[in-house]
Amino acid sequence: MKNERTKITKHVMPMILRRYRDAAGLPQQQLADYAEVSKGSISALEGGRSVPNVDMLITLARAFGVRPGERLDAVVDETEKEVPPR
């Protein structure tokens, strides 16, 4: 189950991150500068090649002007749509 959730999170998180970044009108470089990471790190998150840790989630939430819980709720909501009922 954990591996299944991890795979889904790696699929859903990039979509949500890109949606928030686009809505905020931030290019990857500007978000990277705010988060004090490389543009490649943001690209890896959006490409599903990396999963943000809790500190990064908090930083990203601040960049988008949302509470970190809102961001996590969005991931959970999207994940639940992706996971078939058992």
C-alpha positions in Angstrom: 0.0 0.0 0.0 2.8 2.5 0.9 4.5 1.9 -2.5 1.2 2.4 -4.3 0.6 5.7 -2.5 4.2 6.8 -3.2 3.7 6.1 -6.9 0.4 8.0 -6.9 1.9 10.9 -5.0 4.8 11.0 -7.5 2.2 11.3 -10.3 -0.2 13.7 -8.6 2.3 16.1 -6.8 3.8 17.3 -10.0 0.4 18.2 -11.5 -0.6 20.1 -8.4 2.7 21.9 -8.1 2.5 23.0 -11.7 -1.1 24.1 -11.2 -0.2 26.3 -8.2 2.9 27.7 -10.0 0.9 28.6 -13.1 -1.9 30.1 -11.1 0.7 32.3 -9.2 2.3 33.3 -12.5 5.7 32.2 -11.3 8.3 30.9 -13.7 10.3 27.9 -12.4 13.4 30.1 -11.8 11.5 32.6 -9.6 10.0 29.8 -7.6 13.4 28.2 -7.3 14.9 31.5 -6.1 12.2 31.9 -3.5 12.7 28.3 -2.3 16.5 28.7 -2.3 16.9 25.6 -4.6 18.0 25.2 -8.2 15.7 25.5 -11.1 16.5 21.9 -11.8 15.1 20.9 -8.4 11.8 22.6 -9.3 11.9 20.9 -12.7 12.5 17.5 -11.0 9.5 18.1 -8.6 7.3 19.0 -11.5 8.6 16.1 -13.6 7.9 13.5 -10.9 11.6 12.7 -10.6 11.6 14.0 -7.0 9.2 14.3 -4.1 9.3 17.3 -1.8 10.1 16.8 1.9 8.0 18.5 4.6 10.3 21.6 4.7 10.0 22.0 0.9 6.2 21.6 1.1 6.0 24.4 3.7 8.3 26.6 1.6 6.2 26.0 -1.6 3.0 26.6 0.3 4.4 30.0 1.4 5.4 30.8 -2.1 1.9 30.2 -3.3 0.3 32.0 -0.3 -1.5 29.0 1.0 -1.4 27.1 4.3 0.7 23.9 4.0 -2.3 21.8 5.0 -4.2 23.2 2.0 -1.5 21.9 -0.3 -1.5 18.5 1.4 -5.2 18.4 1.3 -5.1 19.0 -2.5 -2.6 16.0 -2.8 -4.9 13.8 -0.8 -8.0 14.8 -2.8 -6.2 14.2 -6.1 -4.8 10.9 -4.8 -8.2 9.6 -3.7 -9.5 10.3 -7.2 -6.6 8.1 -8.6 -6.9 5.2 -6.2 -9.6 2.7 -7.1 -11.9 1.6 -4.3 -11.1 -1.8 -2.8 
